[in-house]
């Protein structure tokens, strides 16, 4: 053990463990949960003491299932916890349904008592629904961002892998929980402890809250062409008010004909077709994640009329927006990580 690590262990020896309360929502994501709890376990092992402790909380009959089908026994229900505890809400599939009135009331009560609260994966939805992220920075899994932005305009949503804003925390899902917990361990016990935990996890590239959650455009489309990436970035940022191919071409310093050839060569579709697919993809997310009317979804995705939107949607997805929502029993939820 290094001198610094010995010092950190010595200083913390007599202090009580910092406790995390993992609130497991029904169908929570196992990977996000494991990525948060394992660094705590390993930190205890590295430091040779119980620097951290944790309990599993939830509502119901004492058990909750993750999205993979495994059941977890709960340690506590929705009861009052210590003010020094930190709550991490573990969300996943169907987070809107899992965010019950009981969960919301519990979160609001503990927030009023000054408890630090965070959301893992889609857990940020529960925090936002409870009003705990108003005026705060936050993040959520990229697949849920469209619906989240429409429903919670008062939240400053980012594309970071994790965000810590005062006593509110959120992660984008997957292994982002690991990065946030390493940050917390670093603040609590120093960089060397956090780095040692990362080494134990064979995690060689610790990310910060400045890292974004999605792959770069060139990696996503499998093409490294700067102007093509630039155009796609502009398209993704202008879904509600689409930009014409002529203006897109002018923005990146090429002719409309050159732009057409560029998309045909690398993506086997026209710029107009690619743009339409982006807009329809966002529309599908909104239909499945929110209770926005079909008309409002159409407007949010740059369609001038519901009839044109329905026609384009049916041509691409072989169903209408109304039937899409109907087959999902109202508001559906995407299968996040």
N, C-alpha and C positions, 0 to 999 in steps of 0.2 A: 504494500500500500504506500502511495506517495505521501510526502510531507503534507501537501495541501489536503489530500483526502483524509489523512489522520486528523488534521486540524478540524475539518468539517464535522467528522464523526465525534470528536471530543467536545466541540462546542454544543452539538445538538443532543448529547447523551442524556441529559436530564430533562429535556423538553418533551412535552406530550406529543404523540403522533398527530399529524395533520390528517383529519378524516375527510374522505370523499364519500358522498352519498350518490350512488348511481341509480337514478330513477329510470327504470326499464319500461319503456312503452311497449305495448303489444306490437309484435313484428319488428322489433328493433334490429338494427344491423350488427351482426356479431363482430365483424372486422373492426368497426369503429370502437366498439366496447372493449375488445381485447387489446386494441392498440393504445387504449387509455389506461387500462388496469395493469398491464404487464410492466410498463416502465416503473410503476409504483412498487410492485413486488421486487423488481430487480434492484431498485434504489435501496430498498431495505437490506437486501442481500449484500450489496456493494458496501454500504455503510456499517453493516454489522449490527443494526438496530432497527426497531420499528419506527422509522421516521414518518411513515404513512400508514394509514389504516383505511378501510372502506367497508361499506355495507351496501346491499342491494335492496332498493325500495321499489314499491309499486302498489297498485290497487288490485283488488280482486281476491282470488281464493288462495293466495300465497305462492302462486307460480305464474310465470310469464314465458311466452315462447318468442324466440328470435325468428327472423325471416327464414332461417334455414331449418326451422322446425324443432330445434332443441329446446327443452324446457329448463328454466332456472328457478330455483327456490328463492323466495324473497326473505330477507332478514327482518325487514320492517314494512309497515304499511305507510299510509300518508299521515304520519303523525308528526308532532312538533320535533324539530331537531335542534342541535346546539347552534348558537349563532356563529361559532367559529368554523362550522362545517362548510364544505363547498359542495354544491349540488351539480351533477352533470346529467342532463336529460339525454337519454339514448333513444334516438328516433330511427325510423327506417321506412318500411313500406306502409302505406295507408296512415300516414302520420296525422292527417286531419281527423280521421275516425278515432285514432288512439288518444288524441288530445281531448280528453273528456272534461266535463264540468268539474269533476273532482280533482283532476290533475291541475286545471287552471286555478282553482281556488287555493290549492296547496302551494303552488308556485307563487301566487300573489301574496299569500300570508307570509311565507318564508322570506320573500323579497322585502316586505315591510319590516321584517325583523333584522334586516341587514345582511342576510346570508348571500354569499357569492354564488351565482348561478350561471351555468353554461349549457350549451346544446351541442351534442355530437351528431354529425350527419344531418338528418332532417330535424333534429331536436330543437334547432333554432326556431322552427315554426311554432312549437309550443310556447317558447319564450315570447315570440312576437305576438301570438294570439292572446297571451296574458298581459300584453302591454309593457313587458319588461325590457324591450329593445327600442322603445320610442326615443328618438333623438340620439341613438347609439349607432356605432359601426358594428356590422355583423357580416357573417358569411353563411352560406348553406350550399349543399351539393349543387353543382352546375345544372343538373337536370331539373331542379326545383326553382331555379332563380327567376324564370319568367313569371310563374304564378305568384311567387313571393313578392316580387316587385309590384305587381298589380294590386295585391291585397294589403301590403304593408308599406305604403308610401312614406310613412314617417320614420322608417328605418333606413339608415344609410348602408345599403347592401354593397359589399365588395366582392371581388373574385379571388380574394386571398384564400390560402389553404386554411388559415385560422386567424381569428381576431380576438384580442383581449382588450376590452374597452372598460377600464375601471374594474368593477366587480361583475362584469358580464363577459362571458366567453362563448365562442362558437367555432366549430370546425366544419370543413366542407365534406367530411366523410372519409371512408377508407383509412389510409394510414396517416391522414392529417392529424388525427388524435394523438398519434405518437409524437409528432413534431411539437404540438402544443404542450404535451406533458413534459417533454424534455426542456422546453422553455421554463415551465413552472419549476421543475427540479433545479434548473440552473439558477433561477432567482432565489430559490429557497436555500440551496446548498453549494452553489458555485458551478462554474463551467466544467471543472474536472470531473465532478460527480456525474453531471449530465452526459459528458463525453464517454465516461466509463460505462454508463448504462447503455448508451448507443452502441458501443463496441460489443457489449454482451448480446445485444439484439442483432448483431451483424448489420448495423445501419450506418453506412459510411458517409451519407450526405444529409446532414440535418438541415431541414428547410426552415425558413423564417416566415414571419407574417407578411413579408414583402414578396414571397413566391406566390404565383397564381396557380389555380387548381387544374386548369385544362392544358392539354398539350398545345404547343405552338401551332399556328396555322400550317406551316410547311410540314410538320410531322403528321398532323391530322389528315391532310389531303395527300400526303406522300409525294409532294412536289416542292422542290426548293427553287422558286422563282420569285424574286423580290416584288415585282410589280403585280404578279398574280396574288400574292399574299396580301399586298397593300389593298387591292381592290376588294378582296373577300373581307378584310377587316372593316373597310368602309361599309360594305353591305351589311355586315353583322351589327353595325352600330346605327343603321338607318332602316329598321324594319317597319316602323310605323309610317314613315314617309319615304318610300322607295325613291332612289335616285335613278335617273335614266342612264342607259348604257353610254350615251354620248357624254353626259356629265361625268360619269365614272372614268371614262377614257381620258377626258380632259384633266381630271384630278391627278392622274398618274403620268401625264405627259405622253399619251399615245393617241392614235386615231381609233375611231369606233371599229373600223375594220381590223386593226391590229388586235384590239381587245377580243373581238369575236374569234380570231384565229388562235389566240392564246388559250381561251377557254376550250375551244374545240380540240386543240392539240393535247392539253394536259388533263382535262376533265370530261372530255367527250360530250359536252353539252354547251349550249349558248350561255352567255352571261345572264340573259333574261330567265332562262330555265333554272339555272343554279340559284338565282336570287329568289325565284318563286318557291323553290324547294326549301330554302331557308325560312321564308315567311310561313309556309305551310307547316313546317316543323315546329315553329314557335306557336302557331295557332293550335296545333294538336296538344302541345304541352299545356296551354291555357285551358283548353276544353277539359283536359284530364286532371288538372290540378286545382282549378278554381270553379266558382259558381257564376262566373261572368256570363252574361247572355251571349248568344251566338253573334248577335249584332255587334256587341262591344268587342268581342274577340276579333271579328272581321276588321273593325276599325283599328284596333291595336296592331294589326298585322298588315296594314296598308291597303285594305280592300275597300273600294268606294261603296260597294253595295253587298248585302247578304247573298243575293242571288249569284253574283259573280264569284264570291267567296265559296259558296256551296258547289258551284260548277267546278272550280279549280280543285277544291278539296276532294270531290268525288273522282275526278280524273286521276288524282295522285294516289289516294288511299282506297279507292273502290267502295266508298261509303260516304254518306253525307255527314256534315258536322252534327246535325241533330241526332242521327242514328248512332254516331260515335259516342256521344254523351249518353244516349238512351241505353246502349248495350252495357255501359259501365255503371248503371244504377244511379245516375245523377252525377256527382263529382267523383271521378276516378283518380287513382294515384299511380304515378309511374313506379316501376320496380327499380328503386335506387339500390346502390351497393349494399 
